Amino acid sequence: MDQLDIDPALENLLQYLKHSRGIDFTGYKRSSLMRRVNKRIETVGIESYIEYQDYLELHPEEFVHLFNGLLINVTGFFRDRSAWDYIVSNVVPKMIAEKDGGENFRLWSAGCASGEEAYTLAIIMAEAVGFEQFRERVKIFATDIDEEALNQARLGTYCHKEVTGLPKEYLKKYFELIDNRYAFRKDLRRSIIFGRNNLVQDAPISRIDLLTCRNTIMYFNAETQAKILTRFHFALNDGGILFLGKAETLLTHNHSFAPVDLKRRIFTQVQKGNLRDRLLLLPQAETPDTLDFRSNLVRMRETAFDAGTSAQVVVDTSGSVVLANERARNLFDLKAKDIGRPLQDLEVSYRPVELRSRIAQVYSECRAIVLKDIEWLQPNSVMHYLDVEITPLSSATGVLLGTSISFSDVSRTKQLQEELQQANQELEMAYEEVQSTNEELETTNEELQSTVEELETTNEELQSTNEELETINEELQSTNEELQTINDELRYRTDELNQANGFLECILTSLRSGVVVVNRDLLIQIWNNKAEDLWGMRSDEVHNEHFLNLDIGLPVGQLRQSIRDCLNAESQMSEIILDATNRRGRMMQCKIVCTPLLNWQKKVDGAILLMDEVVRQEPVQQ
């Protein structure tokens, strides 16, 4: 920064912001800061930085407007699409191929603003590994210094204008339309962690595979940019990817990052030599000082190895155990005599997990493998979970020396993860139940209010109805008395009818002729005792039977015409004598007299048949 360009009043203002609000803008480019601060000064009608500092002290709400102006939150989904296409087609597949052992993916969106870039990372990773693997293996950290922007990002909801950069298939697949705003899917949203992080002051997030910081560091001066890039280099895994904005480059830091695609501002981390590599470059001349140094160095290495918090066993290329730290000896009951023995002769070679085939795989592929959540049942019947990492050991010249096998007890971590997952599920269910209950209570309250009004109306209606019922009751009492009188009269009429029926029955029984009455369909209605005696069929057997279908000793078919004449009122009476056989099988002659049955309107309703046996006159002897 050119000292001639320093404005003491501006520097005092920046120091005031740092001490009063905890946000350090001293690393930003002064030309950019002056332009944005001057814009706020003109807006509030003040002429100098000193007066503006006094204004901030009197009006704390101005801090929000100032920070919104200084922290430019310009972002979007798939911003610079060609660069994102390169990430999707080249960077992400390589990153997945390098983690085929099931390791987690860790991504960091630094300077995420309102979150579009973080959700873009989520979309491309979900497309690459699938929803289930995304939920289990992907963690996306999204940070910014602007709390207001972070609050908006945490909501994950955007208007139609803000999602115009998204392909339609992604918009439909990853967003839900709620109240005219597009909300990112909740099940995938849980893998994105938003938090405040000052790139200049706060510690960076570690073990990152892909770090995006687009058009953010360009607002800092060269010194601050160098500090931020050093933190990024520490944050990235070996060979990790740094994705910058199209207005940024790393020309002054080519020793830490190498370009993958310079046009698209995609870089990879350059690995640095470790302490072991540097120690190998020490002079080879053996002096008392160097001998003492090397002796101390060996003791420090042995002590550090033995004090390791994870159980670790080292096996050489011949398959013999050469080292085992204290935790490994205690965990697997290894004795001093076991050092130097073949690994295959020890229980640790197959319990808790089979190691020999995995070691052969490490040798053949020349890369480390990690076995997650290995179950190990202890003698006390307690289940433990271990993460086993098998790493190849090579010399400086690349000669394979053996393998290092480390066992990390993750039982407590797994238990906490399960408890956390269960707690999150319960919390989500409780939240949904509370929200549902609140909606039901609001609906119930409205229904109760409506019910109260209806009850008031119903009460008035019931009072009116009660008065009407009293009137109706009086009318019913009067009607009941009338019905009682009618009932008495009906009972009297019924008695008369019964008497008439009894009288008719007596007449039919007393007649010496067989009496048969049929309706207009020739169905039998009356069959007296004499008819039963003549033809041997009871009244209940022939009732409603067709007369002409009877199978009796009388040739009923010959009576068809006589009955039709009576029914058609063509004859008032017809008489016919037929040969017949009575119920006893005796031949006889039967006289049948057929007359019409007239109703009260003098219309023919049927026919009456009178049947008598003709008594033959014996000739008188002379």
Secondary structure as UniProt FT lines:
FT   HELIX           3..5
FT   HELIX           8..21
FT   TURN            26..27
FT   HELIX           30..44
FT   HELIX           49..58
FT   TURN            60..61
FT   HELIX           62..70
FT   TURN            77..78
FT   HELIX           81..86
FT   HELIX           87..91
FT   HELIX           92..97
FT   TURN            98..101
FT   STRAND          105..110
FT   TURN            113..114
FT   HELIX           116..129
FT   HELIX           131..137
FT   STRAND          138..144
FT   HELIX           147..155
FT   STRAND          157..158
FT   HELIX           161..163
FT   TURN            164..165
FT   HELIX           168..174
FT   STRAND          175..178
FT   TURN            179..180
FT   STRAND          181..184
FT   HELIX           186..189
FT   TURN            190..191
FT   STRAND          192..196
FT   TURN            199..201
FT   STRAND          208..213
FT   HELIX           217..219
FT   HELIX           222..235
FT   STRAND          236..244
FT   TURN            246..247
FT   HELIX           251..253
FT   TURN            254..256
FT   STRAND          257..261
FT   TURN            262..265
FT   STRAND          266..269
FT   HELIX           275..279
FT   TURN            280..281
FT   HELIX           288..306
FT   STRAND          311..316
FT   TURN            317..318
FT   STRAND          320..324
FT   HELIX           326..332
FT   HELIX           336..338
FT   TURN            339..340
FT   HELIX           343..345
FT   HELIX           347..349
FT   HELIX           356..365
FT   STRAND          369..377
FT   TURN            379..380
FT   STRAND          383..394
FT   TURN            396..397
FT   STRAND          400..409
FT   HELIX           411..510
FT   STRAND          514..519
FT   TURN            520..521
FT   STRAND          523..527
FT   HELIX           529..535
FT   HELIX           539..542
FT   TURN            543..544
FT   HELIX           547..549
FT   HELIX           556..559
FT   HELIX           560..567
FT   TURN            568..569
FT   STRAND          574..581
FT   TURN            583..584
FT   STRAND          587..598
FT   TURN            600..601
FT   STRAND          604..613
//
